[in-house]
Amino acid sequence: MTVYDELVARGLIAQVTDEEEIKELINNGKATFYIGFDPTADSLHVGHFMALCLMKRLQMAGNKPIALIGGGTGMIGDPSGRTDMRQMMTPETIQHNCDCFKEQMSRFIDFSEGKALMVNNADWLMDLNYIEVLREVGPHFSVNRMLTAECYKQRMEKGLSFLEFNYMIMQSYDFYALFQKYGCNMQFGGDDQWSNMLGGTELIRRKLGKDAYAMTITLLLNSEGKKMGKTQSGAVWLDPNKTSPFDFYQYWRNVADADVLRCIRMLTFLPLEEIDKMDAWEGAQLNRAKEILAYELTKLVHGEAEAAKAQDAAKALFSSGNAADMPSVTLMEDDFADGAVDILSLLVKSGLTPSRSEARRAVEQGGVSVDGEKITDIKTAYGADAFTDGMVLKKGKKNFRKILL
């Protein structure tokens, strides 16, 4: 099976512009490709993680990845998938987020000896002259055509700012700049980026001629990743200080039965022959598949030692109701009001719920327990002596925290 055939078999390819040329480049290790990452936070999340897995997979086949950090486009904000305008970030915040991305990406991609590049589009976008952009780039974009793009159509009713309207032009210019500077001949992105990516392909061909190599692949993977990377309490981060290895493991351990094999096929590096045998699994065997998925992805993000620790903690937790390595939260003296702390505060402090209103809802719906005892009264409170040996707080079926004093 060729590299491209494997991408298709794993369900990663949604559509392409020139399949035969793309096959030639990818299968023979001739692709220099980029994926962009806008620094909207100080950590990558699961949606980015999927793109990083793809970059790792293609690099293993001899292709050269370019990780493009959107220090410039981050000043504008991508309207795709948004119903309102993104909050503007300061240059200092953007730079901090870029630095955090660089450190995390190095766990997936080998940047040694020119095997991969990491560049920041601020290096060329921030120096562009406005009149120059209008004259050199503007004639190649049809406003009528741009307004038909899905990323803009969904914003038209509530209002699309001129600032965001320029995002497609900036992203298209990225591909043009990368092609000229680094010989980048291919771009990848989610299917929600299709219009922006086609803009880059067209810009290269119009500016440099039809013979210029500029291939586009769009992946269903990225947009699906954005959905997978969100939970009721927020994003699933790759930073262990934001999402612990145990919680990361538990997130994948709790995927729906209908999604587990699709996730294994798309995200892990297990051989397809081994995964295909799992297609016949059902019932309790699906729980085993979820354990495999959770372990493989936690190992990839946090290392084998942390993955093993998270797996052992999860098994101990469900066999005995307790585990030494489950995530813990330490209460301080000022967490106690009049010598006690209430159940709603514990849920918020532990991170099991993002707010007191959601904590109240969880208790009222019968989804909260302390040391195995269901809590139904939202006024339940505990003194300091209740935490002498540690308290196990549980929300739902599989979300636990050990509360320490």
C-alpha positions, 0 to 999 in steps of 0.5 A: 500500500502506498503512502497516499493509499494509506491516508485514504484507507485511514479516512483522512482525505476529503478532497484534492485538487490534482490527485495524480500529482499529489500521489507522485509527490507524497509516495516518493517523498517529494512533498514539501507541505505546510499546515498552519496553526493560529496561536489563539491559546498558549497550548495546542489542543486535540484538533491540532494534535490530529494535524501533527499526527499527519505531519509525523506520518508524512515525515516518516515517509520522507516528505518535509513538513513546514509548521507555519505559526500564524503570528501574522494571521493571528492578528486578524483571526480566522472567521471559519466556524465562528458566529462572532468576531474573535477577541483581538490579541496583543503582539506579546500574547501572540508571541508567547503562544507561538513559543509554547507551540514550538515546544509542543510541536517538537514532540511530534516532528523532527526538526533536526538537520533540515528535516522540517521547518517551523516558520512564522508568517509574521516574518512576511505579513507584518512587513507588507505594504498596504498599497503593494498588497492592493496592487499585487494581490488584490487583482487576483481575488474576486469579491463575488467569489469570496462571498460565496465561501462557506467561511464568510456566508455563515457570518454575513447575517451577523456582520463580517468585518473588513478585518476578517474579510482579509483573512483569506487573502493573508492565508493565500499569501502564506502559500505564495510566500512559502512556495517562493521561500522554501519550495513548498508545493503542497498544503493541508488543512481542514475542509473548513479551510478549502476556500482559503486554500484554493485561494493560495493555489490560484494566487501561485498559478496566476502570479507564477504561471500554470506550471508552478507546482501548487497542490492542495489537499484538504482533510476532513481530519482537522474539522473533525478534530475541532469537534473532538477536541472540545468537551463540556468543560472546555478544550482537551489540551496537549499541555499537561498543566491544562489537561493532565495525562490521566484526564487526556487518557480518560477523554479517549477512554470515554469516546463513543462506541461508534467513534472508537475504531474511526479514531484508532484508524485516523489517529494512531500509528498501529498497522491497518491490518491490526485495526481491520481485525478490530472491525468485528469487535463488539460489546466488551471488546470495544472497551479494550479498543478504547483502552488501546486508543487512549494508551496510544494517544497518551503515549504519543503526546505525553510519553510511554511512562505517563501513558502507562501510569494513566492506564494503571491509574484508570484500571485501579480506579475502576477496580477499587474506586481509588487510585494513587495516581488519579488527578488531585487538587489541594485545598488551602485555608482560604478555600474554607468559609466558616470552617467548611467548603461546600460541594459546589465549590469543590466541583469548581475547584477540582475542575470537574465543572467550569462554574457553580451553575453547572456544579448545581446541575450535576448535583441535582441530576444525581451525577455527583458522589463523594467516596462512593456516596451520591450527593443530592443536596447542593448545600452539602459541606465538609470541614477540614477533617473530612480531607485527612485521608483524601476525598474521592470526588466523582462527577458522572461515571468516569470523571474523578478527582482526589481532594487533599488538604 
